[in-house]
Amino acid sequence: MAVRHDGRANPNQLILDEPHAAGIREVRDALVEAHSEAHGQTDDLVIGFQLTHSGRYCRPNPGGAFEPRVAFRHPLLDARFRVTDDSQILTDADLRILISDYVKSARLALECGADFVDIKHCHGYLLHEFLGARGRSGEFGGSFENRTRLLREIVAGIRADGNPIGLGVRLSAFDFLPFVPDASRARNGRLGPGMPVGLSGLEIYPFGFGHDPANPLVPDLTETRQFIELCHTLGITLINLTAGSPYYVPHIQRPAAFPPSDGYQPPEDPLVGVARQIAVVRAIKATASPEMVFVGTGYSYLQEFLPNVAQATVRQGWVDSVGLGRMVLSYPEIITEAVGGHEIARTRVCRTFSDCTTAPRNGLPSGCYPLDPHYKATPEAEQLKKIKQAAGV
């Protein structure tokens, strides 16, 4: 949920502010009722609202034009996402207002019945981008302390407001240099496989978080572990680990057989991406305080084997829980049925077509258009086919 209108990644994204709070409360109540009907109880249900500002990827208004607000100028991403001048950089004064917006949204989350809020630090969105703001001057850039100031002050503001709501963070644990399609390897009207962009004369790549600046295709978890420890000191013990960004390195963030319309063909077997995320979460958990609870992601490409692998990683103590995103759009009951000893319905399993990403990228509702009968029957399904054909995916 965006904490204000200009922070939306697409015109359909929810906003957690006063005008929209009643509607969000209705959605929350419907969720609780559906859970009760399906499982006969609600005392096992924990509901979190993710709070975000989309920063570089803001497209808040009808028509879906980029209206970016950024932490810093980025020589490899600015042109692609319509960052053209320094007026699009949020000032320190702008950030003080944004901190208060997060505090207000957290209060509304509590009033709407949420058990916790996730202060989103992943996928290149604004708070994640600030973790890489090494070249920014002022209170919110440069040192690790300054680059994490937003988190510390948002948490302090929530607690100063007398708000006891639980806190979590979704964090991109590592990042890579941006990738683009290799046009020389495009075949039969399809996008080419991804390749890393050149450094454009840079000797190092200082803009991301959780990578080696001298070799930005290799994770470096030094600052990631510092961030996890900071969360611990702030009383945040729930961490959902992910990777990279769906906008410039989707293959490391959500391994898939088929790319989104603004992506590229997989440059590696998607199983490599799944294994990379599992290994990183395992390594971080091994050195973190035992009070920390880690949720792993990126498992959907495992398809019908997802429940088995998730069970194994939890049993081995590599992760505390496994979170599902794309998979539950096509098959929300998959874990309930697997745990209950039922056979998996293979025709409902997510096959990572990436339509759930391509649709909102192009102003359409997100959903599983290939497998969900509801979305398959909508007029938007035909629009989506044309968009994919034009994009070569």
N, C-alpha and C positions, 0 to 999 in steps of 0.2 A: 504494500500500500504506500503510495506517495504521501509525504507529509504535507505537501501543498501542490497546487495545480501545476506550476511550472516544472515540477520534478517528475512528471509522468513520462514513462518510456513510450507510451502510445496512448491515443485518445480514449481507449477503453479501460485503462488502468484505474483501479480504485484509488480514492483519495480519503485519507482519514483526517477529516476536519469537521468542524461543527455542522455545515450544511449536509454532509453525507453520513454523519454518525448514526442516525436513526436507521438508515438503510443497511448499514453494516451490521448493526445490532440484529436486524431481521435475518440477515444471512447467518450470523452466528447462532441464533436461536433455531433456525431451520437445520443447521448442521447437528446441533445437540439432539433435536427431535429425531432426525434420521439415524443417528448413532444409537439412540435408545431403541428405536424400532428394529434395527438390525442385530443388536447385541444384548438387548434386555437390561442395559444399565448404562450409566454415564460417569460413574466414579472412576473409571479407567481412562477417561478422555481428558487430554490436556490440549488447550487451544492457544496457539501463538499467532500474533499479527506481525508480519515483517514490515519494518519501517524503512523507507528509502527515499533518496533523491537520485534521479537517474543521470545527473551531471552531463557528461559529454553526449549521452544518448537520449536526451530529452526530445520527445516529439509529442507535446501535450495537446495539440489542437487538431480539429478536423482537417484532413488533408495530409497529416503525418509529416509535415516538413520538420527537419531538424531545427531545434532551438536550443543549442547546447550552452551550458554553463559549466565551466571547467576549473580545475585546480591550477593548471599551468598549460603553457603552449607545448604541444607535442609534435615534433617534426615529422613523425611517421603516421600520425593519426589525424592531425588537424584538417587537412584537405578532405579526407574521406568523410568526416563527420561535420563539415561546414563550419569549422572554427576558423575565422578569418581575421580577427583582430583582438587586441588585449581587452577590449570592453566586455568580452565574454568570460573573462576570468573573474571568479567571485572574490571580492575584496575581503579583508579581515572583518570589516564592518558588516558585510553581507553575511558572513558566516556566523556572527553573533545572532543575527535574526534567525538564521537557519537552525541554530541550536535551540532557540526558544520554540521553533516550530516542531522539532522533535519532541521536546518536553510536553507541548500541548497535545500532540498526537498520542504520546504514551498515556497521558491522563485519559483521553477519550477511549483508548484501548481498554483500560481498566473499567471504565464506565460501560463499555459495550460487552463486557464479560470475558475478555481475554485473560488467560492465565499468565502469559509472558509476552514480551515484545522482542523481536530479533532486530538488532541494530545492524543493518546490512552493510558488510564490508567485502563485497565480492564482485567479480565479473566486470570490472572496469567502471562500475557506477561510482558516484561522487566520493563517498567515504573510502572506498577501496583506492580510487585514484590518488587521494591524499596520502595514502601510505607510501606512494612512490614520488612524492613531491619534494625530492631532494634539492632541486634547484630553485625552489620558491623561497622568497624572503619573507620576513615577518613571523608572526606567532605560530603559523600553521604549516611551515615548511622548513626544510633543512634537516635538523636533527631528528632522531627517532622520537624524542619527547615531543617536539613540535608537530611531527607528522601524525601522532596519535592524540593530539590535543582535542580534536573533535569528539572522539569517543569519551575521553575522560570528562569533558565538560557536559556532554549530553547526559552521561550517567549521573554526574553531580547535580545537574539541573532536575532530573527526574526525582532523585532522592530529596532535594531541597523542596520540591513541590509536595512532599509528604506522600509520594506515590510508592506503594510497596510492591508493585507489579514485578514479576520475575523478569530476568534479563537474559538474553542469549545473543550470540553473534554468528552470522554466516560469513565465513572468511575464505577468500581464495588463498590457499596456503602457498601457492607458487604461481609463477607466470612465465610466459615465453615471449620472445620477440614476435611481433605481429606476422601472420602468414597471409598470403594472397594466392589466388589460383595461378598455376603455371600455364600460361596461355600456349606455350610451345607444345604442351602435352595434352591439350584439349582434343577430344575425339567425338565425332558424330554429334556435334552440337551440344556436347556436355562440357561443363566446367572442367578445367584441368585439376590435377591434385595440388594440394597446398604446398607452398614453399615459403621459407622465411624471407621477409623483405631485406634489402640491403640496409646497412647502417647509415647510408647517406653521408659518409665522411666522418661519422662518429667513431672514436676509438673504443668506447664502451657504450653500453645501453643502460642509462641510469634511471629510467622512467618507471619501471615496474616494481613489483614487490615479491620477494621469495625466489629470486633467481640470481645467478652469478652475473654481475654486470659485464664482466669480461668474456663470458660465454653464455649468452642469454637463452640458450636452449637446454640449460641444466638447472634444476632446482637448487637453491641454497636456502635452507630452512633456519638459518641463524636468527634473522629478524622475526620470522614466523614464530619461533619458540619464545622470543622476547614478547611478542604480542600476546601469545597465549598466557604467559605469566602475568602480563598486565591485566588481562581479563580476570585472572584469578584474584589479583589484589583488589580489583574493583567489585568483587562479589559476583562476577559472571562465570558460571561454571558449565553452561551449556554451549557447546561449540559445534556448528555444522561446517565441516571442511569440504571445500570444493576447489576448483582450480581455474586460472586464466579467465577468459571472457568469451561469451558466445559471439561477440562482434568481431574479434580479430584472431582468436585461436580456438574455434569451436571444437576442434578435434581433441584438445586436451581437457576441455571443460565437460562436454557431453559426447563421449565417443559414440559414433553412429555410422551406419552403413551408407546413409544418404545425406547429402548436405542440405542446409537451408539455402534459400534463394540468394543470400548475400555471402555464401561461404565458398567451399571448394571441395573436390573429392578427397576422401581420406588419404593423407600422405603416409599412413602406417596402418597396420591391422588395428581396428578399433579395440581389440582385446589388449593391445599394448597400453592404450589410454586408460582402460579399466584397471589394469594391473598397476600402472603408475600411481593412480590415485589411492588404491588400496595400500600400496607400499608406503606412500607418504603419510597417510593417516596412521598407519601402524608405527612408523618411526616417531611421529610427533607424540602419540599417546604414550609411547614407551618412556619418554623423558618428562612428561607432564605430571603435575600433582595428581594423586589418585582421586581427589575430589572432582576433577574435571570430567565431564561427560561428553564424549565425542560421537557425532553422527556422521557416518560416511555417505557419500553420494557417488553418482556416475556409474551405477550398476545396471541401468536399463538395457544396455547392449547385450547383457548376458541372457536376456529373453527368458525362455522357460527354465533356464538354470539359475535365474536370479535368486529364488528362495533358498536353494541349496548353498550357493556361495555366501549369501548373507548369513545363513545359519552358521556356516563354517567360520567366517571371520569373527562373528560374535563369540562363538564357543572358544576360539583360540585366544580371545582377549585382545585382538588387533583393533577392535572398535567396540563401542558400547551399543550402538544402534545403527541401522541402515535406513536412510530416508529415500523415499521414492517420489519422483516427479512425473516424468513422461509416462512411466508405466501405468500410473493410476488414472491417467486420462482415458486410456483404452480399457483398462481392466482394474477398477478400484478394489475388487474383492480378491485379488490374487493372493495376498498374504493370508487373509482370513481362511481362504480355501486350502492353501498349502499347509498351514498350521493345523487345520482341522482334518488333515489326511485325505482331502479330496483331490481328484485328478485335475491338473491344470487344463483350462480350456484354451488350447493352443491357438484357436482362431481369434482369440481376444488379446493375445500377447502383443505388446508394443514391438514393432519391427524397426524402429528408429528411422521412419521416413522423414522426420523433421518438419512435417506439416504444422505441428503445434508451435514451431518457431517461425516458419515462413508466413503463416497467417497473420499473427500480430505485427510482424515486421512490415506488412503491407496493409495495415489498418483493418484487418478482419479479426473476428473473435478467435481466440485460441481454443483448440480442441483437437480430438483425434479424428480427422476427416476420413482417413482410410478405413477405420474399424468401428467407429461409433455410429450407429444408425441415425442418431439425431443429426450429427454434423454432416454425414454423408448425404442427407436429404435436403440440405439447405441450399439456397441460391449461391451462397459463398463458396460452396464446394466446387462449382464450375468455374468461378472466378479464380480460385486457387490453382486449378489445373492449368489455366492459361498463364498465370503468373510464373508457375514452375517451368512450363514449356519455354517461355520467353527468356527465363534466366538460365536455362540449360541444366536443370536438375531433375 
